[in-house]
Amino acid sequence: MTQDQFFTILVSIPLKPGCAKEFLALLDDLFTAMHSEPTFVSATALQGADDPDTIVLCETWLDRNNFSSVQRNRPYRGAYEARLPDLLREPRRIDFFTVANNVSHISSSRPSPSSATSN
């Protein structure tokens, strides 16, 4: 597998006020099922710091064709997709991305901000 097979989906989900808890419960079931998919890489749900009823999903997968033709039609998505229209205050936005640049920090021995600036 090459790096260019990876793609990321950002889904902005504007929920009706007070619906975040129900949505996140639906999402737990969806994430559990997605985890066993062979083309699944990772998923993160972000909740708006200033608007907790806005959720952004960040999903990384392999093989966009498989995602579009197979993964989006999996039966485990049924309950999620059926309930979603009643929870949304406006349509969700789905955008696809490929990696343009990447950096990560996996070391657990990161310097504290104060020691990094004292030099």
Summary of the structure (lengths in Angstrom):
residues: 119
radius of gyration: 17.3
end to end distance: 42.1
largest distance: 56.3
contacts: 267
relative contact order: 0.25
helix: 38%
strand: 28%
